Amino acid sequence: MLEEIPSPFAAAAEDSYTTFASVKRWKEETGRPAVGYFPVYFPEELAHAMGLLPVGLYGASGRLSLDMATAHTQSFICSISRSVFQMALQGHLDVFEGLIFSNICDVARNLSGITKRNLKERHVDYLHYPINNGTDYAARYLREEYARIGSGLQGIAGQPLGSEQLRASITLYNEKRRLLRELAQLRQSRPWLLPYTEWYAAMRAGLILPVEEYVPALKAYIGAVAARGTKPKDRLRVVVAGTFCEQPPLQLMRTIEDAGCYIVHDEALLGSRWMSDVPVDGPDPVLSLAKAYAENPEPLTVRFHPDIDKRSHDASLLVSSGAQGVIFCTPKFCEPALYDSVIFKGVLDKAKVPYLHLEYEESASSFEHDRTMVETFVESILFE
Ligand code: SF4
C-alpha cells in the first residue's frame, strides 16, 4: 500500500516491513553487517559507529499471516510482538546478523527471550534501560549497558566501538532527528501540506535507509513540502495518541483524515525523533548518549521518569498543537498505551477537550465502525 503513495520515500518505507531488499543491497555493496532493533527507541549511533546498518523492526502490519508466532505465544499479547516473531521464524530477519530487544514492557522482555531461544545461531541481545530515570545513577548505569551492547555487537561488526567514530555518528543522527522534528513542526503548523500517509512514508523510510542517504533526501523533501501551494480545508485539528510502538494500520489513519480531521500530532515512530541533540564535545560520547536518554525532559510512554509531569506536558501539547480534540488509538493488549491514556484523559476532562478512543491491531483491514465513530466525533465538535 505504501508503494502507491506519491512520495520519494514510498518504496523504502514499504521495504521496511518484511522484504528488506535495500538492506541486502547495502550489505552486498559495503560488505558490512546489519542489526535490527525492536521499538520504541534504540541508540542507532552505537551500531552505526561500528559500521553496522541499524534497522527498526516495527512489524509486518498485515503483510504476513501470524500462524507460527500465534502457536508460540499467548493470545492476549499485542500484534507487533507476534508479527516480529513471525518474521524471525519465517526467515525474514535472516538478513540481520544481530537483533536487539529491550525492556519497554513485559511482552518485549519475553519476546527477546523466545527469539533468542529460537534463533540460537544469531546474536540476540537485550538492552535493559534504567527503570527509574530520576536518579543520578541512571545515566551512568545506562552508559555501562550501552558499552556492553557495543561489546556484544563487536563480534558481528569485527571492530570495537570507538569514541571518534561515535562522535561522527552522533552528529549525523542529530541531524536526522532535527529534520524529523522540523517535518513534524511543518505538519503541525500547516497540516494541509502533508497527508498522513506521506508523513508516515517519510518517517518510516528513516528506519531502513542509511543515514547518509536519508538525511539529504529528507532535507530536500521538507523544502518541497513547504513550497506546496495546497489550500487549507475546514477540518478538525486532532492529536492521535498511543501509536508509539505497534503501528496503526495506515487505512485507519486515512479514515480519520477522510472523516474530516487534520492529524497535527501523533506518536508513530516517535523513538526516531523523541530525543533532541546529543552533545558531541564531551569526554565520553557513550555517557552523552546515555544521558540524552535518561535526562530527556520529553516524556516517553515506555520510560519512567519521576520528575516529568506528563499532565503538564499533555496540557502544553494541546496548546502548542492547537488541537480541538484527541483520538486515542491504542494497540490491543498494550498496557503502556492504556496507562498513559488514563493520564491524558484526566487532562482532557479538566480542559473540557473532547476525545474518542479507538483500538486497533496492526493487521486490521475493516474500518467502517471506526469511520462512523470518527465522523460522529467530528460532527459533534464542528456543529455543536
Ligand atoms: S505495543 Fe505495547 S505491549 Fe506491545 S511491545 Fe509495544 S509497548 Fe509492549
Boltz pocket constraint, residues with backbone or C-beta under 6 A from the ligand:
constraints:
  - pocket:
      binder: B
      contacts: [[A, 78], [A, 79], [A, 80], [A, 81], [A, 104], [A, 105], [A, 106], [A, 107], [A, 108], [A, 245], [A, 246], [A, 302], [A, 331], [A, 333], [A, 334], [A, 335], [A, 336], [A, 337]]
      max_distance: 6.0
